[in-house]
């Protein structure tokens, strides 16, 4: 799990920026809480760039005194989202807002998919995650 105590949440905020910029050295030392098989490829930056908020996969991280595994990252978990990503997308200014919830003013899932240019490629193709 991330070994950052709750009192150091400001450091976690800077780590969010690092997650969106994979070429930068992380501002906070992160420890792996999920272990994907070697044949599965995952990149935080593309998910952030395409509108997937942290809490969509990691749960209510803001309320966790120490980062913990909130969901199992199984192939089924990933495929459920890859089949229908729209409901898991949010406006770009809300990506790191762990308290964000969809409201009547939130763009529709279809509008968000268009905004992030999601579509035209089958996100359930094996080669998306398996390399």
Secondary structure, DSSP 4 states (H G I P E B T S, - for coil): -----GGGHHHHHHHHHHHH-TTSPPSS----SS---TTB---HHHHHHTTB-HHHHH--GGG-SS----S---HHHHHHHHHS-GGGB--GGGTT-TT----TTSPPHHHHHHHTT--SS-TTSHHHHB-
